[in-house]
Structures are given as structure tokens and as C-alpha cells.
């Protein structure tokens, strides 16, 4: 995916449901986010 495609596929979520997110899904999302790059490798979540 190139830069142009990123902007073409961008969308805004304007409405949410009341459906609960499973705890294990939240834990997996947090785990993946902690493995993602941060500004200047600052990793503010580890502070």
C-alpha cells in the first residue's frame, strides 16, 4: 500500500455500537501497540 492509497482508504467512524469488546481482544491490541514504533523510539508506555 502506498501513501496515496492510505489517504484514499481513510474513513471516520461516527457511530458505535454498545457491543462489548472481549478482554482477550483488548489485551492483544495493547500487546501489538506496544510493539509498534514510537517517536524517536521513546516508548512512552514503558515509562
C-alpha positions in Angstrom: 0.0 0.0 0.0 1.5 3.3 -1.0 0.9 6.8 0.5 -1.9 7.7 -1.9 -3.8 4.5 -1.1 -3.7 5.2 2.6 -5.5 8.5 2.2 -8.0 7.1 -0.3 -8.9 4.3 2.2 -9.1 6.7 5.2 -12.5 6.8 6.9 -14.0 8.3 10.0 -16.1 6.3 12.4 -19.1 8.4 13.5 -21.3 5.8 15.2 -20.5 3.0 17.6 -22.5 0.0 19.0 -22.9 -1.0 22.6 -21.3 -4.3 21.9 -18.6 -5.2 24.5 -15.1 -6.0 23.4 -13.7 -9.2 24.8 -10.9 -8.8 27.4 -8.5 -11.0 25.4 -9.0 -8.8 22.3 -8.1 -5.7 24.3 -5.0 -7.4 25.7 -3.9 -8.4 22.2 -4.5 -4.9 20.9 -2.4 -3.4 23.7 0.4 -6.0 23.1 0.5 -5.2 19.4 0.5 -1.4 20.1 3.5 -1.8 22.5 5.4 -3.5 19.6 4.8 -0.6 17.2 7.3 2.2 16.5 7.2 5.3 18.7 8.6 8.8 18.1 12.4 8.7 18.4 11.9 5.2 20.0 10.7 7.0 23.2 8.3 4.1 24.1 6.2 6.3 26.5 4.1 3.3 27.6 7.2 1.8 29.3 7.8 4.9 31.5 
